[in-house]
Amino acid sequence: MFTQTGGLTKGSAPVQNPIFPPGFLWGVSTSAFQIEGATSEGGRGPSIWDTFTATEGKIARGEQAKVAADHYHRYPEDIALMAELGVGAYRMSIAWPRIQPDGRGKPNPEGLGFYDKLIDAVCEAGIAPAVTLYHWDTPQAIEDEGGWLARDTAQRFAEYARILGERFADRVKLWIPLNEPMVMSIFGYAIGEYAPGKTLLLDAIPTAHHQNLAHGLAVQALRAAGATDVGTANNHSPIWPAEPDDEEAAEWLDALLNRLFADPVLLGSYPEQLHAHLPAGFADDLPTIAQPLDFYGVNYYEPQGVAKPSPGNPLPFDLRPIEGYPMTTNDSPIVPHALRELLLDFHRRYRDKLPPIQITENGCSFADVVAEDGGVHDPERIDFLHSHLVALREAMDAGVDVRGYFCWSLLDNFEWSKGYAPRFGLVHVDYETLRRTPKDSFHWYRKLVRDEQ
Ligand code: IFM
């Protein structure tokens, strides 16, 4: 499978990595809830993920994120690892409930102080901070008032963005208001696999509009506070119909997973199929949502299969697994060429409306273990990264303007409802001792980033 783009066989050492242009930004990505722990320290308020993880049956093995990778206390060690890697940028998120413990009003000085120290330490290591304002950890108090079903949450978010912009715009290089709003709408509100655990199916679509509005308002607030490079981080998947006559179902799913989040931001419109499900008056918000952006962040993991709906399905499509590819331990098929397909499709679809792209996430999970020799040998991850970078470079050669790549993730971390089993890190974390062990892929990425091939 890997031979399609990279000339690799599974588990072999990469022959040669593609060459990227000078100034291409190499980074690593994390998010607050997945690594910080310390959920009741520093005046942090409860988030929907604290509530969800404490609810029986929601998370594999009942795992919680009270400690996670303990990054809250161990960030100096983690920054030293990034300095060793030689990355130019670190994409991290700020926990909204550390800044506004109940989602509104004056900021919590301890929360701001923690991120001051963290951002300063990242800068001192010669690494540019790329900050996501929101990676799904809504303050519980906001959820209690309707969460993303309530239009007012977009205003609350804009206020939060203003606070962060005023405090950190002098040091943050790239700004990303919301991470993967699709996952919040679909997994959180439509099918209930993620917090806040609602099962509203298509009635969840207003949460997408309110997040899109929050994005537009936050871009305005950040810029007003002096932020210069403001973009997005949307996850996108090529949609593959199972049979040729599944095209209509594929268009629906594409509208729901991809275009519901990209079209309003880039084109100032929504796909027709979704109009009936959006809140009344949605069109008036489109100019606010479609703020010009400095970059468009793409998170890519996998394509998604689809077929026409089976009888009785309330949705206009059935999801179909993609078969015939190797899988990660997070149940993702490994399809590097779909990254090239996705980027070329975006390039054709959005043309001059598409700003330069940053790959804000790409990575894979495997069952990595510390071997007897003390190392963590993860050739599958090296193959994964190599083959995706080859596909990325091919898309760039075909004209797509991509300026950077952030590997998900620096550290093994809390993978939401799957708990700690899927390990995504370049660095292994022992969850008993919290010891960090760089994996073979860390050393491989280090050479790539430092251009020591
Ligand atoms: O761990 C997640 C991250 O929080 C958002 N993007 C996908 C990753 C892997 O599933």
Residues whose N, C-alpha, C, O or C-beta is under 5 A from the ligand:
A	BS01	IFM	none
